[in-house]
Amino acid sequence: MNLKDKRLRILIIALIVIVGVVAFRVISNIMARNKEANSSNQGRVAVITAAYPKRETIIPKFRFSGTLDPVWQADVAAKVDGRIEKVLVEEGQAVEAGQALVVLEQVDTAAGVMNAKGSYLDAKTNYEKAKMDVHRYEALYERGAVSKEALDNMRFALENARGKLDAARGSLHSAESNLGGTTVTTPRPGIIQKRYYQEGYYAKVGTALFNIADISTLFAKIDVPEGYVNSVATGGRVMFTIPSMSGENKTVEGTITRISPVAVQPARTYEAEVTVDNSSNRLRGGMYAEALITAIPKENTLTIPMTAISMRDDQRTCYVIEDGKAVRKVLTTGYIGENLVEVLSGVSEKDYVITGGLNKVREGAAVKVSEKGLANE
């Protein structure tokens, strides 16, 4: 048993020695290669291109996507119960405001109007009689023929009759409104998008009979990021590209009509509403569109080429040349597009910024500006 323990210990020690030797050789090789790489880099000069930042007027352009929706779209419903007697319009038909769409049966509602009218005439007769009674009792009271209590009772009867007349008048107006409700009309001009029912269907109050959309003006809602919202304003132009259309019809111009004053959380974007004139009816509601917003021009803006930008730790940086060496600068940027970057801070017009050959540049590396542009990779 002791012999087996001794052999096991010898085996473990041997394995540890072998692992140590292998690890030492690996680490030695890595250090040698790093040393060789560092020594080979010493004395090398990266050939790059460079330029000074310049100030210019830029016109920021932002690209977004959205859907062109009708400016108004709604279900038109019946406001009274009734069986559909006649449908007057078809799907796809253009209608004007107030145009009749469908007629419901009118027998019950017409009878209701007649009944309400009879009650109204009866209440009106009672009111006129009560008014005459008051005049007569006032004259008798002046002569002392009736008591003050009798006159007051007549006046109370007159007020009661007036109340019943008002109630009867309201019932008549309601019945007439119900009769008018048997003809369903559209509140606004538009296109019949959907007809839900045919003749013979019994429609209940609130039942949607048609869907109507006004596509003479379309609008899109676009979420503008917080960093860009001060660059756009109401009245600004927006160019839409509609992939589903062909040829010159692919593009259409819109106008920013509203920008929300409050950000949508947590994205911190501002909703901008863009309207498009579609009086020609060449566009359809619900079309997908890509938007290009031309923002307010920014004058005297410090810019550098986009090729000068490199990312490090989620920060936009660039290299400037100081004493023949590359020095990294962290940038605060604004608008980025059209192959240029708006620089808010980080470099000035006096900094010589490396614009090409960034893949050969490291912090503190010696660099040389090429007179013929970026050297071949």
Secondary structure, 3 states (H helix, E strand, C coil): CHHHHHHHHHHHHHHHHHHHHHHHHHHHHHHHHHHHHHHHHCCCCEEEEEECCEEEEECCEEEEEEEEEEEEEEEEECCCCEEEEEECCCCCCEECCCCEEEEECCHHHHHHHHHHHHHHHHHHHHHHHHHHHHHHHHHHHHHCCCCHHHHHHHHHHHHHHHHHHHHHHHHHHHHHHHHHHCEEECCCCEEEEEECCCCCCEECCCCEEEEEEEEEEEEEEEEEECCCHHHCCCCCEEEEECCCCCHHHHEEEEEEEEECCCCECCCCEEEEEEEEECCCCCCCCCEEEEEEEECCCEEEEEEEEHHHCEEECCEEEEEEEECCEEEEEECEEEEEECCEEEEEECCCCCCCEEEECHHHCCCCCEEEECCCCCCCC
